[in-house]
């Protein structure tokens, strides 16, 4: 199933996201639930939820029977976490 998902991502989803300077990473699949991460400009975008529902999930469900849901995994970079800790601890000035 992973290969099928990657094919749909490459042919249908990735070109759409590239138009918005974004991309997608397939993290895993278990029991018909697909976990993804949006990267580039799509990462953290306020419209990400709608992109997942209206573009990604709908395409995958239409092309691959057995896909039940697509879950967006929002990961925060270690660099951002370190910067937040410094600010909260008063070790870094916010400009």
C-alpha positions as CSV (number, residue, x, y, z in Angstrom):
1,X,0.0,0.0,0.0
2,X,2.9,2.4,0.7
3,X,4.1,2.2,-2.9
4,X,0.5,3.0,-4.1
5,X,0.3,6.0,-1.7
6,X,3.7,7.3,-2.9
7,X,2.6,7.0,-6.5
8,X,-0.5,9.1,-5.8
9,X,1.5,11.6,-3.8
10,X,4.1,12.0,-6.7
11,X,1.5,12.2,-9.5
12,X,-1.4,14.1,-7.9
13,X,-0.5,15.7,-4.6
14,X,3.1,16.9,-4.8
15,X,2.6,18.9,-8.0
16,X,-0.3,20.8,-6.3
17,X,1.8,21.5,-3.2
18,X,4.8,22.6,-5.2
19,X,2.7,25.3,-6.8
20,X,2.4,26.7,-3.2
21,X,6.1,26.2,-2.5
22,X,5.4,23.2,-0.2
23,X,5.9,19.5,-0.2
24,X,4.8,16.4,1.7
25,X,6.5,13.6,3.5
26,X,4.8,10.2,4.0
27,X,5.6,9.1,7.6
28,X,3.7,5.8,7.7
29,X,0.6,3.8,7.2
30,X,-1.2,1.6,9.7
31,X,-4.7,0.0,9.4
32,X,-5.7,2.4,6.6
33,X,-4.5,5.5,8.5
34,X,-1.9,7.5,6.7
35,X,0.4,9.8,8.6
36,X,2.0,12.7,6.7
37,X,4.0,15.8,7.4
38,X,3.8,19.0,5.3
39,X,7.0,20.8,4.6
40,X,8.2,24.0,3.0
41,X,5.6,26.8,2.9
42,X,2.8,24.3,3.7
43,X,4.3,23.6,7.1
44,X,2.4,25.5,9.7
45,X,0.1,27.1,7.1
46,X,-3.3,28.1,8.5
47,X,-4.9,26.3,5.5
48,X,-3.0,23.1,6.1
49,X,-6.0,21.4,7.7
50,X,-8.1,22.1,4.6
51,X,-5.3,21.0,2.3
52,X,-5.1,17.7,4.1
53,X,-8.8,17.2,3.9
54,X,-9.7,18.6,0.5
55,X,-6.6,17.7,-1.5
56,X,-4.6,15.0,0.2
57,X,-7.1,12.8,1.9
58,X,-9.7,13.0,-0.9
59,X,-7.1,12.1,-3.5
60,X,-5.8,9.1,-1.6
61,X,-9.3,7.8,-0.7
62,X,-10.4,8.1,-4.3
63,X,-7.4,6.3,-5.7
64,X,-6.7,3.7,-3.0
65,X,-9.4,1.6,-1.5
66,X,-8.6,1.0,2.2
67,X,-7.5,4.5,3.1
68,X,-9.6,5.5,6.0
69,X,-8.0,8.7,7.2
70,X,-5.0,11.0,6.7
71,X,-3.4,12.5,9.8
72,X,-1.2,15.6,9.7
73,X,1.7,15.2,12.1
74,X,3.0,18.7,13.1
75,X,6.5,18.4,14.3
76,X,8.4,21.4,15.7
77,X,12.1,21.6,14.8
78,X,14.7,21.3,17.6
79,X,16.0,24.7,16.6
80,X,12.7,26.3,17.2
81,X,12.3,24.5,20.6
82,X,15.8,25.7,21.7
83,X,15.0,29.3,20.7
84,X,11.7,29.2,22.6
85,X,13.5,27.8,25.7
86,X,16.0,30.6,25.5
87,X,13.3,33.3,25.2
88,X,11.3,31.8,28.1
89,X,14.3,31.6,30.3
90,X,15.3,35.2,29.6
91,X,18.5,34.2,27.8
92,X,17.5,35.7,24.5
93,X,16.1,39.0,23.5
94,X,13.1,39.1,21.2
95,X,13.7,41.6,18.4
